[in-house]
Amino acid sequence: MSSSLGIHSPVISVLFPVVPVYPQRILITGAGIVSPLGLDWQENEASFRANRTAFRPVTMFDVSQRIARTAAHVDLPEERLFLKTPGRRQHLIDRGTKMLLLALRETLAMARLPGLQGIDAIIIGTSAGAMGIGQEYFRHATSSPSKIPGQISRLEFYQPHRQLNAIAMEYDWHGPMILVSNACASGANAIGDAMAMIQTGKAKRVLAGGYDALAELVYAGFDTLRALAPSGIPRPFDAARDGLALGEGAALVLLESEDAAAERGADAIAVAAGYATATDLHHLTQPDPAGKAAIRTMTGACAMAGIAPHEVTYINSHGTGTPYNDVAEASAVKAWAGDAAAKISLSSTKSAMGHLLGGAGAVEAVICLMAMRGQWMPGSLNIRETDPAVSFDLVHTFRQAPVNVTLTNSFGFGGTNATLVFTECGRPRPQTLESPASISLERGRPRPQTSFPPLRISGAGAVSSAGWGTAALAQAILNNTSLPTTDSLRTVGTRDWECPIRTAPPAPADTLPKFPRLRRASPITKFTMAAALEALTQAGFPQGKGAGRLGIVQLMFNGCVQFSGKFYHEVLDTPALASPLIFPETVYNAPASHVAAYLGVDGPATTLIGESSAIIEAVDIAHTWLLQDLVDHVLVIGAEECDWLGAEAVHYYHPEMKATEGAGALLLSLTGPGLKLTHTPALPFHNEAEKAAQLQTLAANPTFNRPHHITGLSGIPLLDHSESQKSTVGTPARDCRDALDCDDAPKSPASTPLSPDCGDAPKSTVGTLARDGAASTDSCPQITHHPRQILGEAMGAAGALQLVLATTLAQQTGQPISITLPGTLCASYGAVVEA
């Protein structure tokens, strides 16, 4: 492990508008909903009034060998929805994405907006993403040993952020697009994250929500867990309930600050008054029977809203209909509300439309808005005998009643818990809380109220194909080490072409803790754990001790693909024998959940899906949490694991690329010693020309084109084209292996340390530049490092490893290290780490 980064005392600052940080009421000015009960607000309300249910036999895939055989489907319109996606690619638009577009149209219409102009960000939650396209890719890959036409399109559209990009193209929108994947709490977390952006002044208007579509892998997974109701009819809070039913759908809300809504004369539906999230450390799939995390989220959301439990009129419960979940939630409501519980009305709309997974929290939030606008409560249907644990007013059928304050709960795999509170617009404001901008960070030193306080990187950790630890990473990059490759062997079928990859070497002894959850965890979890522990150790908090309140933000591109591929193969090959032990490890947020359980992180922990440049989105979420004083430190981790499916995907993308794996972790805070990071937002572009223009802008900006520079270049001209264009603007880039051309550069070929100038330099504690020199003067404009050429394509881990490398080099040299990374799908960012 490398030494502490406390040698310097710099900070991380994020490039956002300089605005005051103060709490404003957050208004909901538009909403859209698509569910099995209807394609819009009107159809859904009519279904609730009629107490309709939407369950029917599954016909999308084979369920003949499943215990449960029903689900709630959405009947999508036959019209072509995506006009700017070529006709030959229409079949690659996932069902869930089509639902999301319909919900977006309704949201904009209700908000009286012609498009996405004026919206600062879009945050979407999903659990399965475009799983249907991924399953198609898998089936084609296993059906033939040879390369198959169309696979490159399937692997591109399998990525959830590529699906969102199709929506952005429809509206010619280029703002931030953040994908949250915290299992069944994803939609609620997305709305909560949007609220935080507005509360901290980082945005005025944010679109937020969630979606998911039925997928064979997910359906089979819940069936193997014996979580689906054999009868096909869920009965939440019934004494004899026997499981949930799956559904699909999407919902969005437009959140605006009061000032932003007033600027355009918008009418508000309700106030997004409260939000809280917490992590249940009890089990990966089962809730704590006492519902401790749920109690914390309900208490926290109500505290933010300035209300007491007895003021809540209606609760839209998580209410899945499984024995464990319903009892835990009932216990939590009783503990949270006390004697007031008996007067609070509660129902589970999953009884009518099923569990919408990543879309559930958003859909149920919109149902709360519908109930407030119409002054009615939806029923918790199908109940024969109420469970004795119920202490609240369980609404059995549609009820016309006053609804002034609503609360909705969402609990997911990985222990993610989230609660949202909505209030009427005419409700008196809660007592003003102390503004985050006025809270003193250091005794006697109040925080400035006109700008965002900076972040600090206090520790970094890494696992890569170069080895375990930041020292191995830096050594390999500085010495241009040629790392070994192996052929990625298929676990299903055969391949008649080679697919080389660079895997991480086995973990050295005692690198990983002896933690029960790691026994059957996927490699990505182990990479995540090791990188996180090294970052904590560097910061002086071994095993997290002394770090105070920790948060976790994880980023990944493909996730736990080894288990996903294995499980789906079992589903197709031997459906009745598919392992229930594997499925929980396939969810995106499983690695963060395991790390949280080991470190005892019971506060916020979230997982993002995105390409390598999405690490900037993760950093910004961490910054927001720290501004809100939710945590003292945040672990930001980008990770990926190799398997044959991912390796073939990279090879399809370009035959010369080599897939790799690993993780990079940063420990961020607002106080204490650390390193300064400045970065641009990670913005999506719709073609290579737009991306090249952005990279040229970065190259012309001295802030992001320093003498020591880390690139995203892979060594493949076709892939490097956009980034290479930046060399034509501003200071010309120079490969570090050309640094010996400098007249003043030392000529020692094998032991020249990385140095701030071409002259003598102190010895580096991490590594040396073998034959690459160490010059950075006017006559030697730029020394560059290309980790992607050495390590391979690390996907979700690539950006994190860049930042870790920059942190390590900046700590050693005292010199600024700039970074450029073009993402796979046309996003890009620039960053600088400096002392």
HELIX and SHEET records of a PDB file:
HELIX    1   1 TRP A   41  ARG A   49  1                                   9    
HELIX    2   2 GLY A   87  LEU A   92  5                                   6    
HELIX    3   3 ARG A   95  ALA A  111  1                                  17    
HELIX    4   4 MET A  131  SER A  143  1                                  13    
HELIX    5   5 GLN A  151  TYR A  158  1                                   8    
HELIX    6   6 PRO A  160  GLU A  170  1                                  11    
HELIX    7   7 ALA A  183  ALA A  185  5                                   3    
HELIX    8   8 SER A  186  GLN A  199  1                                  14    
HELIX    9   9 GLU A  216  THR A  224  1                                   9    
HELIX   10  10 GLU A  258  GLU A  263  1                                   6    
HELIX   11  11 LYS A  292  ALA A  305  1                                  14    
HELIX   12  12 PRO A  309  GLU A  311  5                                   3    
HELIX   13  13 PRO A  323  ALA A  337  1                                  15    
HELIX   14  14 GLY A  338  LYS A  343  5                                   6    
HELIX   15  15 LYS A  350  MET A  353  1                                   4    
HELIX   16  16 LEU A  357  GLY A  359  5                                   3    
HELIX   17  17 ALA A  360  GLY A  374  1                                  15    
HELIX   18  18 PHE A  413  GLY A  415  5                                   3    
HELIX   19  19 PRO A  436  SER A  438  5                                   3    
HELIX   20  20 THR A  470  LEU A  478  1                                   9    
HELIX   21  21 PRO A  516  LEU A  518  5                                   3    
HELIX   22  22 PRO A  523  GLN A  538  1                                  16    
HELIX   23  23 PRO A  542  GLY A  544  5                                   3    
HELIX   24  24 VAL A  561  ASP A  573  1                                  13    
HELIX   25  25 PRO A  575  LEU A  577  5                                   3    
HELIX   26  26 PHE A  583  THR A  586  5                                   4    
HELIX   27  27 ALA A  590  LEU A  599  1                                  10    
HELIX   28  28 SER A  612  ALA A  614  5                                   3    
HELIX   29  29 ILE A  615  LEU A  627  1                                  13    
HELIX   30  30 TRP A  644  TYR A  653  1                                  10    
HELIX   31  31 GLU A  688  ALA A  700  1                                  13    
HELIX   32  32 PRO A  702  PHE A  704  5                                   3    
HELIX   33  33 PRO A  717  GLN A  725  1                                   9    
HELIX   34  34 LYS A  726  THR A  728  5                                   3    
HELIX   35  35 CYS A  736  ASP A  741  5                                   6    
HELIX   36  36 PRO A  787  LEU A  791  1                                   5    
HELIX   37  37 MET A  795  ALA A  797  5                                   3    
HELIX   38  38 ALA A  798  THR A  813  1                                  16    
SHEET    1   A 6 SER A  13  VAL A  14  0                                        
SHEET    2   A 6 LYS A 676  HIS A 679  1                                        
SHEET    3   A 6 SER A 828  GLU A 834 -1                                        
SHEET    4   A 6 ILE A 817  PRO A 822 -1                                        
SHEET    5   A 6 HIS A 708  ILE A 710  1                                        
SHEET    6   A 6 ILE A 783  HIS A 785  1                                        
SHEET    1   B17 ASP A 393  LEU A 394  0                                        
SHEET    2   B17 SER A 345  SER A 347  1                                        
SHEET    3   B17 TYR A 314  ASN A 316  1                                        
SHEET    4   B17 VAL A 405  PHE A 411  1                                        
SHEET    5   B17 THR A 416  THR A 423 -1                                        
SHEET    6   B17 ALA A 270  THR A 279 -1                                        
SHEET    7   B17 ILE A  26  VAL A  34 -1                                        
SHEET    8   B17 GLY A 249  SER A 257 -1                                        
SHEET    9   B17 ARG A 205  ASP A 212 -1                                        
SHEET   10   B17 ALA A 121  GLY A 125  1                                        
SHEET   11   B17 MET A 177  VAL A 180  1                                        
SHEET   12   B17 ALA A 605  ILE A 609 -1                                        
SHEET   13   B17 LEU A 550  MET A 556  1                                        
SHEET   14   B17 HIS A 633  GLU A 640  1                                        
SHEET   15   B17 GLY A 662  SER A 669 -1                                        
SHEET   16   B17 ARG A 456  SER A 464 -1                                        
SHEET   17   B17 GLY A 467  TRP A 468 -1                                        
SHEET    1   C 2 PHE A  55  PRO A  57  0                                        
SHEET    2   C 2 THR A  70  ALA A  72 -1                                        
SHEET    1   D 2 TRP A 376  MET A 377  0                                        
SHEET    2   D 2 ARG A 399  GLN A 400 -1                                        
SHEET    1   E 2 SER A 440  GLU A 442  0                                        
SHEET    2   E 2 ARG A 445  PRO A 446 -1                                        
SHEET    1   F 3 THR A 486  ASP A 487  0                                        
SHEET    2   F 3 PRO A 500  ARG A 502 -1                                        
SHEET    3   F 3 ALA A 659  THR A 660  1                                        
SHEET    1   G 2 THR A 752  PRO A 753  0                                        
SHEET    2   G 2 THR A 768  LEU A 769 -1                                        
END                                                                             
